[in-house]
């Protein structure tokens, strides 16, 4: 392959100096600063940028060389990490100069490449792949080989062209960063859209024709009888005192709706405390635990099953397609409420203790029940009544006493359709944002590849050729006095 005008080709070891970080024992590290100690960064500090979070401190005497202090502009590379993270690179800022870096990291420096050009080069997909290819693998850790890196071929543009390429890359990557920032907002907007749809629907603002007859007085009486039966059965237990025996009609936009609680319109099935000695990892009947319930779906990554031959005795706890399940322990996590609806792949699993299965009666449609449980009505119920600080949990009674504004069945159908349409729109937005993010990643990879092939900026015949720069650097190195073997002086 012919080189772009003014470019040269060298080996990695000729153009890039690698300094491994400081080694120290567990006993040497400190969590608080001290005069004789220096702050030391580790693999976890190599993120999209170099961070100084969760610092540790090591003795200054542990540093073998002044090169183990970070310098502004250094490219700090994770040399030992999981396969997915090894080779990750971050650029050191001016305010990070003087910090040390640990043995799992290395500083990549060069007198041939501009600091910013080197950073972009190391981040390029081709160089990331090349670094991972040199890595040896232990049980969970990949270790990049410095000797393996040494033989990789690198193309060197003239220094002036390097700086023009940097300017182009800075501008383009800034635009890509803005695009990623905007795309990252879409899941939050989609979540907000779903919640707004639920809120509007359950307040009667769902956009449909409100000219429907409501529930009749006779129907209200039937539901009031169901409530009184529930309250009678719960007497003497931990019971909410704010539930009247009589069910009333709601007013305004929800005129004709009934002011119900879930106990009026559902039954609640709770899981069984299966013996852990009967658990198996493969074969058997899957056990649906709280750990398997994610917001909106069932996750079988951590799967436990009941030993074959025992499931017939627990037919009362068998779940079916379309069943709704709620995790009663830690019901809310960062990504949302742990409630899901089972699909055909989940059918036949058994309901485990601390998982609830609300079962709709003829008074409420399953889709409308799901809307109530996904709404801020149920979220407030959880926030108001969950107990336990280390492991927050809700009771069956907390679920049953959740307020449930109840429209007639024909209105429930229309509301369920409205909510389903809004959720589908939000799902499409998230899917499009994910696809766009992948395209941005591919575009960045293509831009970097063009840059390091000499196709991002025109070559200028007046630029000093890279070969001239390389010759001058070699002459300088040869003329420099040879340093004595041993430790370099480490500044105090």
C-alpha positions as CSV (number, residue, x, y, z in Angstrom):
1,X,0.0,0.0,0.0
2,X,1.4,3.4,-1.0
3,X,1.6,5.9,1.8
4,X,0.0,9.4,1.7
5,X,2.3,12.2,0.7
6,X,4.8,13.0,3.5
7,X,3.8,10.1,5.7
8,X,6.1,7.4,7.1
9,X,5.7,3.9,8.6
10,X,7.2,2.8,11.9
11,X,6.8,0.1,14.5
12,X,4.8,0.8,17.7
13,X,8.0,0.6,19.8
14,X,9.7,3.2,17.7
15,X,7.0,5.8,18.1
16,X,5.3,5.3,21.5
17,X,6.8,5.0,25.0
18,X,4.8,2.9,27.4
19,X,5.3,3.4,31.2
20,X,3.5,0.9,33.5
21,X,2.1,2.2,36.7
22,X,3.3,1.8,40.3
23,X,3.0,-1.5,42.1
24,X,2.0,-1.5,45.8
25,X,0.8,-4.0,48.3
26,X,-2.7,-3.9,49.9
27,X,-1.0,-2.9,53.2
28,X,0.6,0.1,51.6
29,X,-2.5,1.8,50.4
30,X,-4.4,4.4,52.3
31,X,-7.9,5.9,51.9
32,X,-7.0,9.4,53.2
33,X,-4.3,11.8,52.1
34,X,-0.9,12.0,53.9
35,X,2.2,14.0,53.3
36,X,4.3,11.0,52.4
37,X,1.6,9.5,50.2
38,X,0.5,10.4,46.6
39,X,-3.0,10.0,45.1
40,X,-3.1,7.0,42.8
41,X,-5.6,6.3,40.0
42,X,-6.7,2.8,39.1
43,X,-8.6,1.0,36.3
44,X,-12.0,2.3,37.5
45,X,-10.8,5.8,36.9
46,X,-10.5,5.2,33.1
47,X,-14.0,6.1,31.9
48,X,-15.0,8.3,28.9
49,X,-12.5,10.7,30.6
50,X,-10.0,10.2,33.3
51,X,-11.8,10.6,36.7
52,X,-10.4,11.1,40.2
53,X,-13.3,9.5,42.0
54,X,-12.8,7.0,44.9
55,X,-9.1,7.8,45.2
56,X,-6.5,5.8,47.1
57,X,-3.1,6.9,48.3
58,X,0.3,5.1,48.1
59,X,3.7,5.8,49.5
60,X,5.8,8.1,47.3
61,X,8.6,5.7,47.9
62,X,6.7,3.0,45.9
63,X,7.2,5.0,42.7
64,X,10.2,3.7,40.8
65,X,10.4,6.6,38.3
66,X,9.1,10.1,37.9
67,X,7.4,8.8,34.7
68,X,4.9,7.1,37.0
69,X,3.4,10.5,37.7
70,X,0.7,11.6,35.2
71,X,1.5,14.4,32.9
72,X,-1.1,16.6,31.2
73,X,-2.1,15.1,27.9
74,X,-1.0,11.6,28.7
75,X,-3.1,8.8,27.2
76,X,-3.8,6.5,30.2
77,X,-4.6,3.0,29.1
78,X,-6.2,0.1,31.0
79,X,-3.7,-2.7,30.5
80,X,-5.4,-5.4,32.7
81,X,-9.1,-5.6,32.8
82,X,-12.1,-7.7,31.5
83,X,-11.9,-8.3,27.8
84,X,-14.6,-5.7,27.1
85,X,-12.7,-3.0,29.0
86,X,-9.1,-3.8,28.5
87,X,-7.4,-1.2,26.2
88,X,-9.8,1.5,27.2
89,X,-8.1,4.9,27.1
90,X,-8.6,8.3,28.7
91,X,-6.8,11.6,28.3
92,X,-5.2,13.2,31.4
93,X,-6.1,16.8,32.0
94,X,-3.9,19.6,33.3
95,X,-5.3,19.4,36.8
96,X,-4.5,15.7,37.0
97,X,-0.7,16.2,36.6
98,X,1.3,14.9,39.5
99,X,-1.1,12.0,40.3
100,X,0.3,8.5,40.2
101,X,-1.3,5.6,38.4
102,X,-1.4,2.0,39.4
103,X,0.2,-1.1,37.8
104,X,-3.0,-2.1,35.9
105,X,-2.6,1.2,34.0
106,X,0.0,2.6,31.6
107,X,0.9,6.0,30.3
108,X,1.4,6.1,26.5
109,X,3.6,9.0,25.4
110,X,5.3,10.0,22.2
111,X,7.7,12.6,20.7
112,X,6.6,11.7,17.2
113,X,2.8,12.0,17.6
114,X,1.0,15.0,18.9
115,X,-0.6,14.1,22.3
116,X,-4.1,14.7,21.1
117,X,-3.4,12.7,17.8
118,X,-2.0,9.8,19.9
119,X,-5.2,9.8,22.0
120,X,-7.4,9.6,19.0
121,X,-5.2,6.9,17.4
122,X,-5.4,4.8,20.6
123,X,-9.2,5.2,20.7
124,X,-9.7,4.1,17.1
125,X,-11.5,0.7,16.6
126,X,-8.5,-0.7,14.6
127,X,-6.1,0.1,17.4
128,X,-8.5,-1.1,20.1
129,X,-8.8,-4.4,18.3
130,X,-5.0,-4.6,17.8
131,X,-4.4,-4.1,21.6
132,X,-7.0,-6.7,22.5
133,X,-5.4,-9.2,20.1
134,X,-2.1,-9.0,22.1
135,X,-3.8,-9.7,25.4
136,X,-3.3,-12.9,27.3
137,X,-6.4,-14.2,29.1
138,X,-6.6,-15.5,32.7
139,X,-9.8,-16.5,34.5
140,X,-11.5,-13.1,34.3
141,X,-8.7,-10.7,33.3
142,X,-7.1,-9.8,29.9
143,X,-3.6,-8.4,30.0
144,X,-2.2,-6.4,27.1
145,X,1.3,-7.5,26.1
146,X,3.8,-4.6,25.6
147,X,6.0,-6.9,23.6
148,X,3.0,-7.8,21.4
149,X,2.3,-4.1,20.9
150,X,5.9,-3.4,19.9
151,X,5.6,-5.0,16.4
152,X,2.3,-3.2,15.4
153,X,2.9,-1.0,12.4
154,X,1.9,2.7,12.7
155,X,1.5,5.4,10.0
156,X,3.0,8.8,10.9
157,X,1.7,11.9,9.2
158,X,3.7,15.1,9.2
159,X,3.3,17.0,12.4
160,X,1.5,19.9,10.8
161,X,-1.0,17.5,9.2
162,X,-1.5,15.8,12.6
163,X,-2.6,19.1,14.0
164,X,-5.0,19.7,11.1
165,X,-6.5,16.2,11.6
166,X,-6.9,16.9,15.4
167,X,-8.8,20.1,14.6
168,X,-11.1,18.2,12.2
169,X,-11.6,15.4,14.7
170,X,-12.3,17.7,17.6
171,X,-15.0,19.4,15.6
172,X,-16.6,16.2,14.4
173,X,-16.4,14.4,17.7
174,X,-18.0,17.4,19.4
175,X,-20.9,17.1,17.0
176,X,-21.1,13.4,17.6
177,X,-21.1,14.0,21.4
178,X,-24.0,16.4,21.1
179,X,-25.9,13.8,19.1
180,X,-25.2,11.1,21.7
181,X,-26.4,13.5,24.4
182,X,-29.6,14.2,22.6
183,X,-30.2,10.5,21.9
184,X,-29.6,9.6,25.5
185,X,-32.5,11.9,26.5
186,X,-35.0,9.9,24.5
187,X,-35.4,6.9,26.9
188,X,-36.3,9.5,29.6
189,X,-38.7,11.2,27.3
190,X,-40.3,7.9,26.4
191,X,-40.7,7.0,30.1
192,X,-42.3,10.4,30.6
193,X,-44.6,9.8,27.7
194,X,-45.8,6.5,29.1
195,X,-46.4,8.0,32.5
196,X,-48.3,11.0,31.1
197,X,-50.5,8.6,29.1
198,X,-51.3,6.6,32.2
199,X,-51.9,9.7,34.3
200,X,-54.2,11.3,31.6
201,X,-56.1,8.1,31.1
202,X,-56.8,7.4,34.8
203,X,-57.9,11.0,35.4
204,X,-60.4,10.9,32.5
205,X,-58.3,13.0,30.1
206,X,-57.6,10.2,27.7
207,X,-59.1,12.0,24.7
208,X,-62.1,9.7,24.1
209,X,-65.8,10.4,23.9
210,X,-66.9,11.0,27.5
211,X,-70.6,10.6,26.6
212,X,-70.9,7.1,28.2
213,X,-73.3,6.0,30.9
214,X,-71.5,5.2,34.1
215,X,-71.9,2.3,36.5
216,X,-75.5,1.9,37.8
217,X,-76.4,2.3,41.5
218,X,-77.1,-1.5,41.5
219,X,-73.6,-2.2,40.3
220,X,-72.2,0.2,42.8
221,X,-74.1,-1.7,45.5
222,X,-72.6,-5.0,44.3
223,X,-69.1,-3.7,44.6
224,X,-69.8,-2.1,48.0
225,X,-70.9,-5.6,49.1
226,X,-67.5,-7.0,47.9
227,X,-65.7,-4.2,49.8
228,X,-67.6,-5.0,53.1
229,X,-66.7,-8.6,52.7
230,X,-63.0,-7.8,52.3
231,X,-63.0,-5.4,55.3
232,X,-64.8,-8.0,57.4
233,X,-62.2,-10.6,56.5
234,X,-59.4,-8.2,57.3
235,X,-60.6,-7.1,60.7
236,X,-58.0,-7.4,63.4
237,X,-55.1,-7.3,60.9
238,X,-52.9,-4.5,59.8
239,X,-55.7,-2.6,58.0
240,X,-55.8,0.8,56.4
241,X,-58.3,2.9,58.3
242,X,-59.1,5.3,55.4
243,X,-61.3,2.9,53.4
244,X,-65.0,3.5,53.8
245,X,-67.4,0.6,53.6
246,X,-69.5,2.3,50.9
247,X,-68.2,2.9,47.4
248,X,-69.0,6.3,45.9
249,X,-69.1,7.7,42.4
250,X,-66.3,10.0,41.2
251,X,-67.1,13.4,39.7
252,X,-66.0,15.9,37.0
253,X,-64.2,14.2,34.0
254,X,-64.7,10.8,35.6
255,X,-68.4,11.2,36.3
256,X,-69.9,7.7,36.4
257,X,-66.7,6.1,37.5
258,X,-66.4,4.3,40.9
259,X,-63.9,5.2,43.6
260,X,-62.7,1.6,44.1
261,X,-59.7,-0.1,45.7
262,X,-58.1,-3.1,44.0
263,X,-59.5,-5.4,46.6
264,X,-63.0,-4.6,45.2
265,X,-62.2,-5.9,41.7
266,X,-59.3,-8.4,42.0
267,X,-58.2,-11.4,43.9
268,X,-54.6,-11.7,44.9
269,X,-52.5,-14.9,44.7
270,X,-49.3,-15.0,46.7
271,X,-46.3,-17.3,46.0
272,X,-45.2,-20.4,47.9
273,X,-42.1,-20.8,50.0
274,X,-40.5,-23.7,48.2
275,X,-37.7,-25.5,49.9
276,X,-34.3,-24.5,48.6
277,X,-33.2,-28.1,48.8
278,X,-35.6,-28.8,45.9
279,X,-34.0,-26.2,43.7
280,X,-32.1,-27.2,40.5
281,X,-30.4,-25.1,37.9
282,X,-31.3,-27.2,34.9
283,X,-34.4,-29.2,34.1
284,X,-37.5,-29.1,36.2
285,X,-40.2,-26.4,36.4
286,X,-39.0,-22.7,36.5
287,X,-39.6,-20.8,39.7
288,X,-40.6,-17.2,39.2
289,X,-38.9,-15.2,41.9
290,X,-38.7,-11.5,42.5
291,X,-35.2,-11.6,41.0
292,X,-36.7,-12.7,37.7
293,X,-39.1,-9.7,37.5
294,X,-37.7,-6.7,35.7
295,X,-39.7,-3.5,34.8
296,X,-42.0,-4.6,31.9
297,X,-40.6,-8.1,31.4
298,X,-39.5,-11.4,32.9
299,X,-35.7,-12.1,33.0
300,X,-34.6,-15.7,33.4
301,X,-30.8,-14.9,33.4
302,X,-30.7,-16.1,37.1
303,X,-32.9,-19.1,36.7
304,X,-33.9,-21.6,39.4
305,X,-36.2,-24.5,38.9
306,X,-38.1,-27.0,41.0
307,X,-36.7,-30.5,40.9
308,X,-38.5,-32.7,38.3
309,X,-41.5,-34.7,39.6
310,X,-42.6,-32.2,42.3
311,X,-44.5,-29.6,40.3
312,X,-47.9,-31.5,40.3
313,X,-48.2,-30.9,44.0
314,X,-48.1,-27.1,43.4
315,X,-50.6,-26.7,40.6
316,X,-52.3,-23.9,42.5
317,X,-49.2,-21.8,42.0
318,X,-48.8,-22.4,38.2
319,X,-48.7,-19.3,36.1
320,X,-50.3,-18.7,32.7
321,X,-49.6,-16.5,29.7
322,X,-51.0,-13.0,30.4
323,X,-50.7,-13.3,34.2
324,X,-49.5,-10.1,35.9
325,X,-46.7,-10.5,38.5
326,X,-45.3,-8.0,41.1
327,X,-42.1,-8.3,43.1
328,X,-43.0,-7.6,46.7
329,X,-39.4,-7.2,47.9
330,X,-37.6,-4.2,46.5
331,X,-40.5,-3.5,44.2
332,X,-38.9,-0.3,42.7
333,X,-35.5,-0.2,41.2
334,X,-33.6,2.5,39.2
335,X,-35.1,1.4,35.9
336,X,-38.7,1.4,37.2
337,X,-41.4,-0.7,38.9
338,X,-40.8,-4.5,39.0
339,X,-44.0,-5.5,37.5
340,X,-44.4,-7.6,34.3
341,X,-46.9,-9.6,32.3
342,X,-46.0,-13.1,31.3
343,X,-45.7,-14.2,27.7
344,X,-46.0,-17.8,26.3
345,X,-42.3,-18.5,27.2
346,X,-43.0,-17.8,30.9
347,X,-46.2,-19.8,31.1
348,X,-46.0,-22.9,33.3
349,X,-43.6,-21.4,35.8
350,X,-44.5,-21.5,39.5
351,X,-45.2,-18.5,41.7
352,X,-42.6,-18.1,44.6
353,X,-43.0,-16.5,48.0
354,X,-42.8,-12.7,48.0
355,X,-44.2,-12.5,44.4
356,X,-47.8,-11.4,43.9
357,X,-50.2,-12.3,41.1
358,X,-53.2,-9.9,41.0
359,X,-56.1,-11.7,39.2
360,X,-58.8,-9.5,37.6
361,X,-62.5,-10.2,38.2
362,X,-65.3,-9.5,35.8
363,X,-65.3,-5.9,37.0
364,X,-61.9,-5.0,35.5
365,X,-60.1,-5.8,32.3
366,X,-56.5,-7.2,32.6
367,X,-55.1,-4.4,30.3
368,X,-56.8,-1.7,32.5
369,X,-55.5,-3.4,35.7
370,X,-52.0,-3.3,34.2
371,X,-52.4,0.4,33.5
372,X,-53.4,1.1,37.2
373,X,-50.4,-0.9,38.4
374,X,-48.0,0.9,36.2
375,X,-49.3,4.3,37.1
376,X,-48.2,6.9,39.7
377,X,-51.2,5.7,41.7
378,X,-49.5,2.4,42.6
379,X,-46.1,4.1,42.8
380,X,-47.4,6.4,45.5
381,X,-49.0,3.5,47.3
382,X,-45.6,1.8,47.4
383,X,-43.8,4.9,48.5
384,X,-46.4,5.5,51.3
385,X,-46.6,1.9,52.6
386,X,-43.4,0.0,51.9
387,X,-41.4,-1.0,55.0
388,X,-37.8,-2.0,55.6
389,X,-34.8,0.2,54.8
390,X,-32.2,-2.4,53.6
391,X,-34.8,-4.4,51.7
392,X,-38.0,-2.4,51.1
393,X,-41.1,-4.6,50.7
394,X,-44.8,-4.3,50.4
395,X,-47.6,-6.6,51.7
396,X,-50.5,-8.1,49.9
397,X,-52.7,-5.7,51.8
398,X,-50.7,-2.8,50.4
399,X,-51.5,-4.0,46.9
400,X,-55.2,-4.7,47.6
401,X,-55.8,-1.3,49.2
402,X,-54.4,0.6,46.2
403,X,-56.9,3.2,44.9
404,X,-58.4,2.2,41.5
405,X,-60.6,4.7,39.7
406,X,-63.0,2.3,37.9
407,X,-64.7,3.3,34.6
408,X,-67.3,1.0,32.9
409,X,-65.9,-1.9,31.0
410,X,-66.5,-0.3,27.6
411,X,-64.5,2.8,28.7
412,X,-61.8,0.5,30.1
413,X,-61.4,-1.0,26.6
414,X,-60.9,2.4,25.0
415,X,-58.5,3.6,27.7
416,X,-56.5,0.4,27.4
417,X,-56.3,0.9,23.6
418,X,-55.2,4.6,24.2
419,X,-52.5,3.5,26.7
420,X,-51.3,0.6,24.5
421,X,-50.9,3.0,21.5
422,X,-48.9,5.5,23.7
423,X,-46.6,2.7,25.0
424,X,-46.1,1.4,21.4
425,X,-45.1,5.0,20.3
426,X,-42.7,5.3,23.2
427,X,-41.2,1.8,22.3
428,X,-40.7,3.0,18.7
429,X,-38.9,6.1,19.9
430,X,-36.5,4.1,22.1
431,X,-35.9,1.6,19.3
432,X,-35.1,4.4,16.8
433,X,-32.8,6.1,19.3
434,X,-30.9,2.9,19.9
435,X,-30.5,2.4,16.1
436,X,-29.4,6.0,15.7
437,X,-26.8,5.5,18.5
438,X,-25.4,2.5,16.7
439,X,-25.1,4.6,13.6
440,X,-23.3,7.3,15.4
441,X,-20.8,4.8,16.8
442,X,-20.3,3.4,13.3
443,X,-19.9,6.9,11.9
444,X,-17.2,7.8,14.5
445,X,-15.4,4.6,13.7
446,X,-15.4,5.4,10.0
447,X,-14.2,9.0,10.6
448,X,-11.3,7.7,12.7
449,X,-10.4,5.1,10.1
450,X,-10.3,7.8,7.4
451,X,-8.2,10.1,9.6
452,X,-5.5,7.5,10.1
453,X,-5.5,6.5,6.4
454,X,-4.7,10.2,5.5
455,X,-8.2,10.7,3.9
456,X,-9.7,13.2,6.4
457,X,-7.5,16.2,5.4
458,X,-5.6,17.1,2.3
459,X,-1.9,16.6,2.3
460,X,0.1,19.8,2.0
461,X,3.4,19.5,0.1
462,X,4.9,22.3,2.2
463,X,4.6,20.2,5.4
464,X,7.8,18.8,6.8
465,X,7.7,15.1,5.9
466,X,7.4,12.7,8.7
467,X,10.6,11.0,7.7
468,X,12.5,14.3,8.4
469,X,10.9,14.5,11.8
470,X,11.9,10.9,12.5
471,X,15.5,11.4,11.4
472,X,15.8,14.5,13.6
473,X,14.4,12.6,16.7
474,X,16.8,9.7,16.1
475,X,19.8,12.1,15.9
476,X,18.7,13.8,19.1
477,X,18.4,10.4,20.9
478,X,21.8,9.2,19.7
479,X,23.4,12.5,20.8
480,X,21.8,12.4,24.2
481,X,24.1,11.1,27.1
482,X,23.3,7.6,28.1
483,X,21.5,7.4,31.5
484,X,22.9,5.2,34.2
485,X,21.0,2.0,35.0
486,X,18.8,2.2,38.1
487,X,16.0,4.3,39.3
488,X,15.2,7.7,37.8
489,X,15.0,10.4,40.4
490,X,11.5,10.7,41.8
491,X,10.5,14.2,42.8
492,X,9.5,14.6,46.4
